Every structure is written in structure tokens, then in C-alpha cells.
Amino acid sequence: MKITVNISDSVGKELKEEAARQGCTTSKLVEMALRMLLQKQPPVGELPPLLEFDMGQERVDIADRKALYDKMEE
């Protein structure tokens, strides 16, 4: 299908440069971009709950800087 669109000169220039970099035509590049835009995205559903782990009793109070440094030095 042939469609005519009007785009700004700056976008047209960038489009031609990118097509040359990719080694394709501007039409192909526009079609690829439109396909990505129009591609149906699955709806974002509810996420599963995060896993919880029991790491046991804490070995040091991380709010106590000295105790934390002492534990790190062990």
C-alpha cells in the first residue's frame, strides 16, 4: 500500500541517514518502526507476590556502626 505522509525536514534527514546506516530503504525503516509501534502488547497483569525468606536471627545491629565494623573485621 502506498501512503503519503508529511514529516519535518530534520526528521526526514535523520530517517535517510539511519536507513543508510542500516543498509535499507527509508520505506522499510518506517515500516519497521510502525510495526513496533502497532505491535499489540500483552496487558500488564497482577504480579505474583515476592518470595520471603527466613534468614534467622540478626547477628549484628546494622544501626550500630561500631558493632557492624567489628563484625565485618571478624
Summary of the structure (lengths in Angstrom):
residues: 74
radius of gyration: 28.1
end to end distance: 72.6
largest distance: 73.3
contacts: 90
relative contact order: 0.06
helix: 49%
strand: 0%
